[in-house]
């Protein structure tokens, strides 16, 4: 597996752990919409979606043994019915900033990904849900 794929896998694993394990709040796996997967939000009081949009890798050294830097972010959207549960989203923000603290590293197959930032956006209404997005910046060497 390429280091680019290991970067993505490490971040997916981290998001899955963040969303489903540890201190409350947590979500069941059935309440998480992963990229390019069919998902039905009906009957769910809270659900999240995961996105991984990396930037184009940038060459840091050239030649044999050179490496590229890959930067980007993951975005975890939290969706609740409008007019309900704002405190739950504050709990997710607190948990996110603690779990994805700048300087934290996640690994996959011996490959490391560094968290560079984490924060929650202002809320907005999207498709009859109130949504806030946790955005986590990262850096990885390829």
Number of C-alpha atoms within 10 A of each C-alpha: 7 9 18 15 13 20 26 18 18 19 25 18 14 17 19 17 13 19 23 16 13 11 9 12 14 15 16 11 13 12 20 23 19 17 11 8 8 7 13 12 14 7 8 12 13 20 23 22 16 19 16 16 11 17 12 11 16 13 13 11 11 9 6 6 6 10 15 15 15 20 21 18 21 21 20 23 20 23 26 21 17 15 8 12 14 15 9 15 22 13 12 21 20 13 19 21 17 12 16 25 17 16 12 15 19 19 16 17 12 8 19 19 23 21 21 18 17 21 17 21 12 9 14 13 13 11 10 10 18 21 23 24 23 22 21 23 18 24 20 21 19 20
